[in-house]
């Protein structure tokens, strides 16, 4: 499209600011992780048409709307707005630029808000910088007032900045900072080697994709870059495809399972084999983040689907913890998902925030691994197997102690066993209870159970599937683990030993209030855990509330929904309608022309 055609396709927005149909005052700015919330007080003239809704846009200095605020609620004349700066609707960060806020009604620009007198001196402090790429870059959202003497308008500047070479000390004071020619050469060589290999791999992917004779529209790939074994979600979908007779003549299936996070040095043959498979696939199912897709960008003809390995827990990850250690770059693997899955529509937004995609792209199919979990025959078989393997539980009530790990990654994962009062817990068990300990798979050190306590305590860390253990468990003790998702369907009590809740909230963060969303009693010391056990104080009523929120379907057909909705493209009409509306809204943003307000912005000192 040439420049003339592009200009003709724009929708000119009509400047009606001088009519004063609406006056708006920005009274508050608050942040909820990566979501910016604005509060505006609106004053309407008698001529204002209340029959049509108002739209709130973030408009760049070059007169394009790069984001539309969501109207969360309207309370009289008070509007509560929000925008996710990492994904305003098109699964990308809001671009770098200087922005103004305009309130519109259809194609009419009615108002630009003023800053409230109480907010004005605090506005600069509402700015945020989110560090990413190992803290070498920062995404800055800066709030300021315009320079106009007549108006006090909000000006929002968004920048993606890189770490500068500023030195605190000069080289004479810090001789160790000097780099020899050899060191400089090796630094540049290592940088080239690191990125050069990725460029070569990306080239080979596109080469295979263009010339691979095995590439077909019916090739499906199941893939993991976190483990050398595919997860139960992935295998549940595959097994169901086999049961439905879809594998073979109807669909060709490829597999790839590598643990590149724990074992980053896979050889060239392994990479070539994986890239060859990716190039053949029409659709790829993942079970976790795949680092390869942080730099290998798939063509639109390949659909990437995330069958996330965990249900909805508390821990924030991905873009929901942007600005913290280990957060993703502005564009990477998560951004390439066309769909994700969740247990219900009520919790889909937790996953979409993590992935940096739209909530409507997270389909409430349920978790495929729950199909087997909810199967009565499977439960009967596994319960008998567990009771045979651990005879100490027979005739007893079973407590399962299953917290998540502490640490930053696979290499330093641990758990502070010294916080557990084994003596008091053993005495509590008496002849009625036994305790099974199952630590996170990343925790390599075994539970230090005293020899004399092994008649009531057992470390079951090597048992492969924690979900199967839930069948024989009467009480779960955990902390921030997502294992509560599956266990809640047992409709049995839970205790939460959150000794580091404050520290954890700052280092990892929570999607939602821990105190409000934990389906059981929260204890901050092990003495509180023991008191709750001894008094049978579990706040059990929270479990049923949790189940209602987490599950749209409690059945054994989640794998079928993944196959029918995603693979076969039969997404429910109401969800597909919303996806189409979002797509249309994104297209509309691209062609809205706000150049009629040029004089206003120039007067504001933009």
N, C-alpha and C positions, 0 to 999 in steps of 0.2 A: 504494500500500500504506500503510495507516494504521499508527500506532505499535504497536498491539497485534499486528497481523499481522506486522510487522517483527520484533518481539520473539519471537513464536512461531516464526519461521523460523530463529532463531539456534541454533547448536549449543553448549550449555554445556560448557565444558572442566572436567574433574573435578580438583579440587585434591588431589593426593596427595603434596605436598611433605613433610609430617610423617612419612611412612613411610620416608624416607631410602633409597629403592630405588637411587638413583643420586646420587653426589656428583661435581661437576665443578669443575675449576679452569681458569680462563683463563690461559694461560701466555705467549701472544704475540699481538700485533696487528701486521700488516704491510700496506702498501699497494702495489698494482700498478696504477698509473694510477688508474682509478676503481673498482677492485675491492679490497674490504677482505677480507683473509685473517685468520682467527682460528684459533688452535691451542688445543685443550682436552684436558686429561687427565681421563679419567673413571674412577671407582671404583665398581664394581657390588657390591650386597649379594647374599647367597646367594639371596634371594627374587626377584631380578630375572629377568624372562622374556626370554631372549636370542633367542627365535624371532621377535620382531617388531622392526623397525628403529626407530631414534630419529629424531625430527624436531626441528629447531632453529629457533625463531621469534623474530623481533624484534617485541615487543609494545608498543604505545603505552600511555600512561598511561590512556587511555580504554578499555583492555581489548580492543583489536582488533589482530590480527596483520597488520602492514603489509608484512612480508617474511618469506620462508622462506629460511634459509641452504642453500646447496648443500653437500653432503658430498663434498668432492673426493677424500678418501682416508681410510682407517682403518688405522692401524698399531698393532695390539694394542689398547690402551686409549686411544690418542691419535687424536683426530678433527681433521682439517684441514677447515675450513669456509671458505666465501667468499660474498660478496654484492656485486653490482654496484649501487652506490648510485644510479646514474642509471637503472637498470632492473632491479629485483629480480624481474621476470617479467611485469609488466603494462605495460611500455613507458612508464613515468613514473618520475620521481625518487621516492625514499622521502619521504613527506610530512613537513612540519615537525611536531616533537613530541618528547616525552621517552620513551625506550624502555628496556625491560628485555629480557633474553634468557631464554627459557624452553625447557627440553628436555622434549619430550613423546613419548609412545608412544600412537599413536592419539588418543583423546580424553582421555587422562590426562596431567596436568601433573606431571612427576616431579621436576624439579630446576631451580633457578636457580643459575648458576655463581658461584663466588667468584673473586676476583682473586688470582693467584699472588703470593707475597711479593716475588719479584724483579721482576715486572712492575708492581706497584703504584706505585712511585715514578716509573716511566717512562710511565705510562698517559696522562697529560695530553698528553705530547709526541707521542702517536700521533694526535692530532686533526688534521683537515685542513680547509682552506677553499679552495673552488674558485671563483675569480672568473669572472664571466660578464657578458653584456650590456655589452661594452666596459669591463669592470671597474667598473661602477657597482653591481653586485650580487654577493653571494657566498653560495654554498651551503656551510654549515658543518656538519661532523660532529665533535662534541666528545665525547671519552671522559673519564669521571670516575668516582670511587668514590662509593658511597652514603654518607649521613651517619650510618648506623646504627653504634652502638657494638658491636653483636653480630656484624654481618656486614660483609663487604667485597665488595659486589656491584657489577658494572659498570653504570653508567648512561650511556646514549648520548643526547645531545641533538642534534637536527638542526634547523637553522634556515636559512631563505632570507632574507638580509639585504640592505638597500638602503644605498647610500652616504649618509652623514649630511652635514649642513651645517656640521660643525665647522670652525672657522677656527684656524689656527695663530697668526695675527696679528690684532689688532683693526683696525677700519677707519681709525683715526687713523694707525697705522703703515703701513697698506697702502691709501692713497687710491685706487689703481688698481682696488681690488676694489669700490668703490662703483658702483652702477648707477643711472643716471638713470631717470626714469619712462619715457622713450622707449625706452631699452634693454630695460627689463623688459617693456614692451608688445610689442616686436619678438620677444623671446625666447619669450613665451607665444604670440604669433601664429604663429611658425614651428613651434612644437610642435603647435599646433592644426592648421596646414596639413598637417604631415607625417602626423599620425594621422587627421585629419579626412578626408583623401582616401582613406586605407585603409578607414575605416569606410564611406564612400560606395561604394567598389568592392566591399566585402564585401556590402553591401546589394544592389547590382546583381546580384552573382553569385546570391544567394538568390532574388531576383526572377525572374531568367532561369530559374533551376532550377525554380521553381514553375509558371511560365507559358509557358515556351518550347515551342512545338508540335513542335520538331525533336528534343526529348529522347527517346531510345529506349534500350532495353536492349541494342541492338546497335551502339552508337556507341563507337568506340575513338579515343583521342587520343594522338598521339605529340608530345612536347613537350620543349623545351629553353629554359632561361632563361640559359644560359651562352654560347651561340653562335647565330649566325644560320644555321647549317647543322646539321642533325641528325646525330648520331654514327653510326658504323658499326654499333654494337649495335642501335640503333633501326631503322636502315634495313635491316639484315639480317632482323629480325623482320618488318618490313613487306613486304619483297621476297618472303619465304617465304610470307607470307599471300597475296600475289598469285599466286605459283606454285601454291598449293593451291586457288585459286579462291575464297578466302574474302572478298575485297574486292568490294563491289558489292551483290549481293542479300543476302548473308549478314551482312556487317559494313560499316557506314558508318565511314570513317576521316577524322579531322581532323588537321591539322598546325599546330604553332605553334613557331617558332624565333626567339628574341630573345636578344640579348647584354646583359641588364640589368645585369650586374656591370660590364662594361667601358663600357657606354653606359646609365647609369641614368636618363637623361631621355627615355624614350619618351613620346610624346604621348598624350593622352586617347583618341583613336581607336584606337590600338594596344592600350591596356589594355581598352577596351570590347570590342574584337574577340576578345581572348584570353579574357576573362571569359565571353563568350557561348559560346565553344567549350567551355570547362571545364564550364559548366552543362549542356551537352548530353551529356557523356561518361559512360558507365558505367564505363569503365576508362581510366586515364591512365598512359602509360609515360614515365618520365623517363630522362635519361642522366647526370644530375648533380644537385647541390643546386639547388633552385628557390627563390630568396628570397621569391617571392610567397606560397608556402605556409608561410612562417614566421608569417604573420598571417591568411592566408585559410584557414580551417579547413573542409575538405570534409565533406559529409554521409556517413554510413556507407554509403549506397547507391552511392557512387563509390569504386572501388578504385584506390589509388595504388601503382604498381609501380616500383621503382628498378632499371633496367638499368645499373648503375654502369659508367662509361666505362673504368675501369682494372682490370687484374687485381690480384693480391695483390703489392704491393711491400713496402716497409719503413716508409714514412712513416705516422705516426699522423695522423688527422684526425677531424673531427666530435667525438663524445663521448669518443673515446679520448684526446683532448688537452684535455679539459675543464679549465678553470682557466688555460689559455694564451691568448695573444692570438688573436682570431678564432674562438674556440670558440663553439658554438651556445648559445642560450638553453635553459632547462629544457624548454620545449615549442616545437616548430617543425616545419619541413618533414620532417625525418628521422622524427619520431615518427608521421607519418601513413602511412608505408609499410606496406602489408599484406604485401608480399613484396619481397625483393631476390634477387639471384642471385650465385652464386660458381662457381668452377671445380671445387670438390670439397667434400665434407663436412668434410674436415680443416681447411680454411681458412675455413669459413663464419663461425666465431666472430670472425675479424678484422673482417669486414664488419658483423656484428650489433653489435659494440661501438661501431663508428663511428656507426651509425645509431640506436643506443639502442633496438633492438628485440631480439626473442629469436632465438637462433641458428637455431632450427627454422624461422623465417620466411625465412631466407636459403636458397633452394633451389639445390642443386648441379646446375643445368642445364648449366653450362659457359657460356662467353661466345659470344653469337651471331656476333660478328665473326670468331670463329675458324673458322666454317664455310667461309668463303671462303679463309681463310689455309691451311686443311688440304686444300683442293681441289687435286689434282695439276694439273688443267688451268689453273687460275688461276695457280698457281706457274710453270708453264712459260711462260705468256703474259707475266707480269710480269718474270720473269727476262730474257727476250729484250728487253723494252722498256727495262729498266734498263741492260742492256749496250749497247744502242744509244744511249741518252741519255748514258751516261758511259763512252765507249770506253776511257778510261784504265785501267779495272779489268780489261779482258780480258787473260787470261794472267797475272794477278797474284793474290796473296792479299790479301783486303780486310779492313782493320780499320775498324770503325765506332766513332767517339767520340761517345757520345750520353748526356750527363749531364742531370740535372734542373736547374732554375733555382735561383738564390739570391735572397733577397728575401722580402717578405711577401705580395705580390700581383702582379696583372697590370701594375700601373703602375710598380713599381720592380724588376721581374724582371731579373736580369743573371747573368753568369758571369765569374769572374776569369780571363780568358784569360792573364794574366801568369804563371800557375802552370804553363802548358804550355811545355815546352822544345822548341820547334819545331825547333831545330837538331839536337838529339840524335835526335829522332823521325825527322827527314828522313834523317839518315845511316843510321839503322837500316833504313829501308825499302829502300834500295839498289835493285836491279832486281827484288826479290821481292815487295815489299808496296806498297800504296797505302792512304791513310787518308782516309776520308770523315767529315766533321764534320756532325752534325745536332743542333742545340741545341733546347732546349724552345721550343715555339711562342711563349711569352711573352717570350723573350729577343729583343729587337728588334735589338741590335747584331750585325753579321755577324762571323764568325770572321776575325781579322786575319792571314790567310795571306800571307806574303811572296811577291811576284810570282815570284821565282826558284824557289819551292817548289811551284808550282801544277801541275807535272808529276806530283807524287806526292800532293798534298793537294787536296781539293775540299770546298767548303761546299755541302752538299746540303739545306740548311734549307728550301728551297722545294719539295722533293719532298713530295707530299701525305701519303703513308702510310708511316710508318717500318716497319710490318710487312712490306711488300713488299720493302724494302731488305734485310731479314734473309735473303732467299733467296740473295743473292750475298755475304753477309758470312761471313768465316772466324773472326773474333774480335770480341767486343763489349767496349768499355770504357765503363763507366757508373759510377753511384754509388748513389743511392737511388731511381732511377726504376723504375716498374713495367713498363718495357719488357722486363725480364728474363722476365716471365711468358710472352710470346709467343716470345721468342728461345730460351728453354730447349728448345722442341720441335724446334729445329734440331739439338740435341745437339752443340753446338759450344762451345768454351771462352769464359769471361768473365773480365774483370779489373774490380776495383772501386777507383776512385780516390776515396777518402773522406778528403780532406785535412782536413775539418772535422767528423769524426765526433763528437767530444766536444761541440762547439758545436751541431751539428745535433740531437744526442740531447736537449739541454736545450731548444732553441728549438722544434723540431717533435716530437721524440720518436719512438720506434720501437714498433711493435706487439710485436716480439719481438727477441731478442738479434741484433744485426746481425752480430756475429762468427760466430754459430752458423748463421744462416740464409742468408747470402749464398752463392750457388752458384758460388763461385770465389774466387780469391785477393784479399785486401783489401790495398791499398797506401795509405799515408798521405802519401807524397811522390811527386812525378813521377819522381824518381830510382828509387824502388822500382818504379814502373810500368815504367820502361825496363829495369831489372834483370830483372823477370819476363818481359818480352818477349824479351830477349836470351837468357835461360836456359830459355825455354819452360816457365816455372813458373806454371801456371794453376790448380792444384788441381781438375782437370777432373772428378774422381770425384764432386764435390758436385753436378754438374748432374743426374745420373740420380736422386739422392736427392730433389732439388728437384721434378723432374717427377712422381715417384711421389706426392708430397704434394699438389701443386697440381691434378692432373687426375684426375677420376673417369672422364672420357670423352675420348678423343682421336679425334675423328671430325668429321663435317660436319653434325651433327644438333642442335646446341645451340638453334638457332632453333625447330626442331620441338618440343623439350622445353619451351621458354618458351611456345609456343602451346598445346601439349597440357596441360601442367601448370597454367599460370596462366590463360590466356584461356579454355580449355575446362573448367578445373576438375578435371582428372584427375591430381591430385597422387598420387604413389606411396603405397600404403596405410600403410607404416611411418612415413613422414613425417607423413601426415595423422593417424595415431593419436597421435603425439607432440604435434602441435598441439592436438588435442582434449584430451589429458591436461593440457597447460598451461592451457588455457581452464578446465577443470574445477577445477584447483588454485587458480587465481585467484578463481573463484567461491567456493570453500571458504574462502579467506582472509577474504572479506567477512562470513562468517556465524559464524566462530569467536568464542566469547565467553569471555574470560579473567577475567571479573569475580569469580570465586571466589578470586582471589589479591589482592583489594583490601587486605585486612588486612596482607598481607606487604609490599606496596608502601608503605602508610602507615607501617609500622614502619621502612622503609628511608629515610624522609625524602623521599619522592618529591614 
